[in-house]
Amino acid sequence: MSDDNEGNLPKPTSEVGSVLVQTQNENVDSDGWRAMFVQQNANMCALIKALQAPKANNHVDLSEFDPDKTDTDPESWCATADLCFAENPLHGVQLVLAVSKALKGTASTWLSQIAYQGMSWSEFKVLFTTRFISTETLAATLFTLGTDKPSEKETLVACASRLMTSLTNRW
């Protein structure tokens, strides 16, 4: 019986191996390469999808607000921050971190006293407005602007610009 089976197999052509063994090895090698290329293609597709997917950006850079400086306008700062948070709303810890980077001086101290977990921008805005935006009458605003004088290092153009900005922000 063993002689019959040996008769059906091709005779080896060299010491390295037979034609049948070489053909089987080539099929195994080609299947391995095919599997590797299929996996590489799937990995590349996943990478492209990950790169094209929109990323959630919870980072907001606000301009600096220091109420201790004379040229600081809390209404303008609040309006600018309102625009930033309309595009990318934050709340809780992320809001406090973003605002704490912008607030300087006494405003920074004030923030540490009023911040609480889960705070929203609208809640912060009410607190900020109450603390930093004056509620003086229009007549008082005009009187204040009328008695305002340029500082030593401020040019007349810069002073006029500051006064105009204050007027337009007030109305």
PAKOLMAR-77442 format. One line per 2 residues: their letters; for each residue x, y, z of N, C-alpha, C. Coordinates in steps of 0.05 Angstrom, whole numbers, plus 5000, padded with zeros to 4 digits. Example, Ala and Ser with C-alpha at 12.3 -4.5 7.8 and 13.67 -1.06 7.14 Angstrom:
BEGIN
as = 5264/4886/5156/5246/4910/5156/5264/4934/5156; 5257/4955/5142/5273/4979/5143/5258/5001/5157 $
//
This chain:
BEGIN
ms = 5016/4976/5000/5000/5000/5000/5017/5025/5000; 5037/5024/5015/5054/5048/5016/5068/5052/4990 $
dd = 5073/5031/4975/5086/5034/4949/5067/5047/4929; 5040/5042/4932/5021/5054/4914/5019/5084/4918 $
ne = 5019/5092/4944/5018/5121/4950/5043/5135/4940; 5065/5123/4943/5089/5135/4935/5091/5138/4905 $
gn = 5078/5120/4891/5078/5121/4862/5061/5144/4851; 5041/5153/4866/5024/5175/4857/5037/5203/4862 $
lp = 5054/5205/4881/5068/5230/4886/5090/5235/4866; 5093/5260/4858/5115/5265/4840/5142/5261/4854 $
kp = 5161/5253/4838/5187/5247/4848/5201/5274/4853; 5216/5276/4875/5231/5300/4881/5251/5306/4858 $
ts = 5253/5332/4851/5270/5339/4829/5298/5348/4839; 5300/5353/4864/5326/5361/4875/5326/5353/4905 $
ev = 5349/5360/4917/5351/5354/4945/5335/5373/4962; 5328/5397/4951/5314/5418/4966/5285/5409/4972 $
gs = 5272/5398/4954/5245/5389/4958/5231/5383/4933; 5206/5375/4935/5192/5367/4911/5176/5391/4901 $
vl = 5165/5388/4877/5148/5408/4864/5123/5412/4880; 5111/5391/4891/5087/5392/4907/5091/5408/4932 $
vq = 5113/5404/4946/5119/5418/4971/5123/5448/4965; 5137/5454/4943/5142/5482/4935/5116/5496/4929 $
tq = 5097/5482/4915/5072/5494/4908/5055/5500/4933; 5055/5481/4952/5041/5485/4976/5052/5509/4992 $
ne = 5079/5511/4993/5092/5533/5007/5085/5560/4994; 5084/5561/4968/5077/5585/4954/5048/5594/4960 $
nv = 5030/5575/4961/5002/5581/4968/5000/5592/4996; 5014/5580/5015/5014/5589/5043/5026/5617/5044 $
ds = 5048/5622/5030/5060/5648/5030/5042/5669/5018; 5029/5662/4996/5012/5682/4983/4987/5688/5000 $
dg = 4976/5668/5015/4954/5673/5033/4963/5691/5056; 4987/5687/5066/4997/5704/5088/5001/5733/5079 $
wr = 5011/5737/5055/5015/5764/5044/4988/5777/5040; 4969/5762/5029/4942/5773/5024/4929/5782/5050 $
am = 4931/5765/5071/4919/5772/5097/4933/5797/5108; 4959/5799/5105/4974/5822/5115/4965/5848/5100 $
fv = 4961/5846/5074/4953/5870/5059/4924/5878/5065; 4907/5858/5070/4879/5864/5078/4879/5878/5105 $
qq = 4895/5868/5124/4896/5881/5150/4908/5909/5148; 4929/5912/5132/4941/5939/5129/4921/5958/5116 $
na = 4905/5949/5097/4885/5966/5085/4864/5974/5105; 4855/5956/5122/4835/5962/5143/4847/5982/5163 $
nm = 4872/5979/5171/4885/5998/5189/4887/6025/5177; 4893/6027/5151/4896/6053/5138/4868/6066/5136 $
ca = 4847/6051/5131/4820/6063/5130/4812/6074/5157; 4818/6059/5178/4812/6068/5205/4828/6093/5212 $
li = 4853/6095/5204/4869/6119/5209/4858/6143/5194; 4850/6139/5170/4839/6162/5154/4813/6171/5167 $
ka = 4796/6153/5175/4771/6161/5189/4776/6176/5214; 4796/6167/5230/4802/6180/5255/4813/6208/5250 $
lq = 4828/6212/5229/4839/6238/5223/4818/6257/5212; 4798/6247/5198/4777/6263/5187/4755/6270/5206 $
ap = 4753/6255/5228/4731/6259/5247/4735/6286/5261; 4714/6301/5265/4716/6326/5279/4723/6321/5308 $
ka = 4741/6338/5318/4749/6335/5346/4734/6355/5363; 4727/6346/5387/4714/6364/5406/4735/6381/5418 $
nn = 4733/6407/5414/4752/6426/5424/4740/6441/5447; 4749/6435/5471/4738/6448/5495/4757/6469/5506 $
hv = 4774/6479/5488/4794/6499/5497/4785/6526/5487; 4783/6545/5505/4775/6572/5498/4796/6591/5510 $
dl = 4808/6608/5493/4827/6628/5502/4812/6655/5503; 4809/6665/5528/4796/6691/5531/4817/6712/5535 $
se = 4809/6737/5528/4828/6759/5533/4830/6764/5563; 4851/6777/5570/4856/6782/5599/4837/6804/5609 $
fd = 4828/6800/5634/4811/6820/5647/4823/6825/5674; 4832/6850/5678/4843/6859/5704/4829/6884/5712 $
pd = 4811/6883/5731/4796/6907/5739/4813/6928/5753; 4838/6920/5761/4855/6939/5774/4868/6958/5754 $
kt = 4867/6952/5728/4878/6970/5708/4857/6989/5699; 4865/7014/5693/4845/7035/5687/4832/7031/5660 $
dt = 4846/7019/5641/4834/7016/5614/4818/6991/5610; 4811/6977/5631/4795/6953/5630/4766/6959/5627 $
dp = 4753/6946/5608/4724/6951/5604/4710/6924/5609; 4696/6921/5632/4683/6895/5638/4661/6888/5619 $
es = 4646/6908/5608/4625/6902/5590/4635/6891/5564; 4657/6902/5554/4669/6892/5529/4680/6864/5533 $
wc = 4693/6860/5556/4705/6833/5562/4682/6813/5563; 4661/6820/5577/4639/6801/5580/4626/6795/5553 $
at = 4623/6815/5536/4611/6811/5509/4629/6793/5492; 4655/6797/5494/4674/6781/5478/4673/6752/5488 $
ad = 4673/6749/5514/4672/6722/5526/4646/6708/5519; 4624/6724/5518/4598/6713/5510/4599/6701/5482 $
lc = 4612/6716/5464/4615/6706/5436/4631/6680/5436; 4653/6679/5451/4670/6655/5452/4654/6631/5462 $
fa = 4639/6635/5483/4624/6613/5495/4599/6606/5479; 4590/6623/5462/4568/6616/5445/4577/6596/5424 $
en = 4601/6598/5415/4613/6579/5396/4621/6553/5409; 4630/6554/5434/4641/6531/5448/4632/6532/5477 $
pl = 4607/6524/5483/4597/6527/5510/4612/6508/5529; 4620/6520/5552/4633/6505/5573/4617/6508/5598 $
hg = 4621/6489/5617/4608/6491/5643/4625/6476/5663; 4620/6481/5688/4634/6467/5709/4664/6474/5710 $
vq = 4679/6453/5714/4708/6456/5717/4721/6469/5693; 4713/6461/5669/4724/6472/5645/4719/6502/5642 $
lv = 4696/6511/5650/4689/6539/5649/4707/6554/5669; 4709/6544/5694/4724/6557/5714/4754/6559/5706 $
la = 4764/6538/5694/4792/6538/5685/4796/6559/5663; 4778/6560/5644/4781/6579/5622/4779/6608/5632 $
vs = 4761/6613/5650/4757/6640/5661/4780/6647/5680; 4789/6628/5695/4811/6634/5714/4837/6642/5700 $
ka = 4841/6632/5676/4865/6640/5661/4863/6669/5651; 4838/6679/5648/4834/6706/5637/4833/6727/5660 $
lk = 4822/6719/5682/4818/6739/5704/4844/6743/5719; 4851/6768/5723/4875/6775/5738/4869/6793/5761 $
gt = 4887/6796/5779/4884/6814/5802/4861/6807/5820; 4846/6827/5828/4823/6823/5846/4801/6806/5833 $
as = 4800/6806/5807/4780/6789/5793/4786/6759/5797; 4812/6753/5798/4820/6725/5802/4813/6716/5831 $
tw = 4818/6734/5850/4811/6728/5878/4781/6725/5880; 4766/6743/5867/4736/6741/5868/4727/6715/5857 $
ls = 4739/6706/5834/4730/6680/5822/4734/6657/5841; 4756/6657/5856/4761/6635/5874/4740/6634/5897 $
qi = 4727/6657/5902/4707/6658/5923/4679/6650/5913; 4674/6654/5888/4646/6649/5878/4644/6624/5861 $
ay = 4666/6611/5853/4664/6588/5835/4652/6564/5850; 4635/6549/5835/4623/6525/5847/4621/6504/5825 $
qg = 4618/6480/5833/4616/6457/5814/4591/6459/5797; 4593/6455/5771/4571/6455/5753/4562/6483/5744 $
ms = 4578/6503/5749/4571/6531/5742/4569/6533/5711; 4549/6547/5702/4546/6551/5673/4555/6580/5666 $
ws = 4558/6585/5640/4567/6611/5632/4546/6632/5639; 4521/6626/5635/4500/6646/5641/4499/6653/5671 $
ef = 4504/6633/5688/4505/6639/5717/4530/6655/5724; 4553/6649/5712/4577/6665/5716/4573/6693/5707 $
kv = 4560/6696/5683/4556/6722/5672/4540/6740/5690; 4519/6729/5702/4503/6745/5721/4520/6754/5745 $
lf = 4536/6736/5756/4553/6743/5778/4574/6763/5770; 4586/6760/5747/4606/6778/5737/4594/6806/5733 $
tt = 4571/6807/5720/4558/6833/5715/4552/6847/5742; 4542/6832/5761/4535/6844/5787/4560/6855/5800 $
rf = 4582/6842/5797/4607/6850/5811/4622/6872/5797; 4625/6870/5771/4644/6888/5757/4631/6908/5738 $
is = 4607/6905/5730/4595/6924/5712/4578/6943/5728; 4585/6969/5726/4571/6989/5743/4543/6994/5732 $
te = 4527/7002/5750/4499/7008/5743/4493/7038/5745; 4514/7054/5739/4510/7083/5741/4491/7092/5719 $
tl = 4479/7114/5724/4460/7125/5704/4476/7137/5681; 4461/7143/5659/4474/7154/5636/4486/7182/5642 $
aa = 4472/7197/5658/4482/7224/5666/4508/7221/5682; 4509/7202/5699/4533/7197/5715/4556/7189/5696 $
tl = 4550/7173/5677/4570/7164/5657/4581/7188/5642; 4563/7205/5632/4572/7229/5618/4589/7247/5636 $
ft = 4581/7250/5661/4596/7267/5679/4624/7255/5683; 4625/7229/5687/4651/7216/5692/4669/7219/5667 $
lg = 4658/7216/5644/4674/7218/5619/4682/7247/5615; 4665/7266/5623/4671/7295/5619/4694/7304/5637 $
td = 4697/7291/5660/4718/7299/5679/4743/7282/5676; 4742/7262/5659/4764/7244/5655/4786/7259/5639 $
kp = 4811/7255/5648/4834/7267/5635/4854/7246/5626; 4869/7251/5605/4889/7231/5597/4910/7227/5618 $
se = 4920/7203/5620/4942/7197/5639/4968/7208/5627; 4989/7207/5642/5015/7218/5634/5025/7206/5608 $
ke = 5023/7180/5605/5034/7167/5582/5014/7164/5559; 4990/7173/5563/4969/7169/5543/4968/7194/5524 $
tl = 4967/7188/5498/4964/7210/5479/4935/7220/5478; 4931/7243/5466/4904/7253/5463/4887/7235/5446 $
va = 4899/7224/5425/4884/7205/5407/4876/7180/5423; 4894/7169/5439/4887/7146/5454/4866/7152/5475 $
ca = 4867/7175/5487/4847/7183/5507/4820/7186/5493; 4819/7200/5470/4794/7203/5455/4782/7176/5447 $
sr = 4800/7158/5438/4791/7132/5431/4779/7117/5455; 4791/7119/5477/4781/7106/5502/4754/7118/5509 $
lm = 4752/7144/5508/4726/7157/5515/4704/7149/5495; 4710/7147/5470/4690/7139/5450/4682/7110/5454 $
ts = 4701/7093/5460/4695/7065/5466/4677/7063/5490; 4683/7078/5511/4666/7078/5535/4638/7087/5529 $
lt = 4636/7107/5512/4609/7117/5505/4593/7097/5489; 4606/7085/5469/4592/7066/5452/4585/7040/5467 $
nr = 4602/7032/5486/4596/7009/5502/4573/7014/5521; 4571/7038/5530/4550/7045/5550/4523/7046/5537 $
w = 4522/7056/5512/4496/7058/5498/4493/7033/5482 $
//
